[in-house]
Amino acid sequence: MQCKVCNAFIPEGYMYCPVCGEEIIIVSDFEIKLEDNIDVAALVQTAEIPDVTKELEAKPDVTKDFSGISAKVREKHKKPVKETPKKKINTAAVVFFAVIGLFVIGGIIFGTVEVSRYFSYDYQYELAQRLYDGGDYRQAVSTSKHLVSLGNDEKGKILLADCYIAEHNYDAAIAVLYDALNDYPNDITLYDRIVDCYKSENNSSGIHELINNSKDSTLALRYSDYVSISPTFSLESGSYIEPDPIKLSAPGDGRIYYTVDGSVPTEDSLSYMGPIPLETGKTVISAIYINEKGIVSDVVSNTYEVEPDVPDPPELLVESGNITTPQLIGVTAPEDCRVYYTDNGSVPTSSSSEYTSPFLMPIGKSTYTFICINSNGLESEPVSGTYNLNMNVAIAKDMAEYAISYQLMSTGEVIFGKTYKAEYGYSDGGRIYYVINEYSGSSATGRMFAVDTISGELYRFSKEDKKCTRF
């Protein structure tokens, strides 16, 4: 094999020219294209060329063995070969870039982990809890806010509120807890924390408002010292006739204050000492309760309309109309009322004649008006009956009057100055009578007589008993 540089003969097994020291590059005689890649192969050579100087010096000079080769042949095989530069690896650079790569990969891994943690609810909760337990409340608040944004649940809100409480920022804590109450209205721990915040602020009225708005009786018992319950009324609002006096009541040893004109009561208003009587008309009672801690309850009001105790009007025994068979005129009325009447169409008063029992129906046309007056002096509406009694008779009215006067004279009675008038009709057992009054001058003597309108029989008549007795 010949060296491509100096054309010296290279013994088999040598990797370098023993003359010029050039590296031997073996090129296939049949792969011409590989020759074109010699330079490329030289460029990618990464190992350092070993120093064989000493080895070469120890070798015999073999150039003489090739002296017989004609220069012409050597020239023929001589080809110019590019000198391949020796490459050395820059270890520092490799190490530098390796470290940079490790940092980049580590940063990517770290960033991925941190992003995952940032959006992990469980991790953020544990982080916020650790910050809170460690006393770093400011950072715990910030982390808890982020936690709530990840999962708007009760646990996160309670932790955020606890962080605010630890910072003594009670208003912010109360706001967070009230927000949680909207979604978890039955969680007693939320109420406990809110109450603790109000206690820290000495805000008893805030506790009162919280419990009242909850409408939960168990909470009222739980925080009874901070609750002032509005008074209760013994009678509901409404319209009444002669209602009992109104009683107010409230639990505890506080005091009740009230007004009767609808105005808002205060500690300067009337202090409740006993039942409140109601007067006729409209009355609005408003009341508050102030407990031992000075907490004022909500105002409660009831409206009462006391109507006058007006009795019902009396009811007629006989309806108005044309009458052929006489009936007794009268009314029915409530037991606690007195009845008064008139017979001239006017409205009766307590000065009018008092009705005690039914009375005879006058012959012809008549009108009677009645009213009831109760024990309070209140009058009912008046009621009237108008009657037109026209009996079917065989005996004329004036003949009946004459028959009575004649009968009395025949018995020896002196009737001088007396007159007899058939003024009423009366029926009994299917018989119809004229009822005749006796007058002395213009005044009735009180004696009454009856004449059968068909047979003409004469009777004495008892007004009280409504009975006829034969002469």
Secondary structure, 3 states (H helix, E strand, C coil): CECCCCCCECCCCCCECCCCCCECCCCCCCCHHHHCCHHHHHHCCCCCCCCCHHHHHHCCCCHHHHCCCCHHHHHHHCCCCCCCCCCCCCHHHHHHHHHHHHHHHHHHHHHHHHHHHHCCHHHHHHHHHHHHHCCCHHHHHHHHHHHHHHCCCHHHHHHHHHHHHHCCCHHHHHHHHHHHHHHCCCCHHHHHHHHHHHHHCCCHHHHHHHHHHHCCHHHHHHCHHHCCCCCEECCCCEEEECCCCECEECCCCCEEEEECECCCCCCCCEECCCCECCCCEEEEEEEEEECCCCCECCCEEEEEEEECCCCCCCEECCCCEEECCCCCECEECCCCCEEEEECCCCCCCCCCEEECCCECEECEEEEEEEEEECCCCCECCCEEEEEEECCCCCCCHHHHHHHHHHHHHHCCCCCCCEEEEEEEEEEECCEEEEEEEEEECCEEEEEEEEEECCCCCEEEEECCCCEEEEC
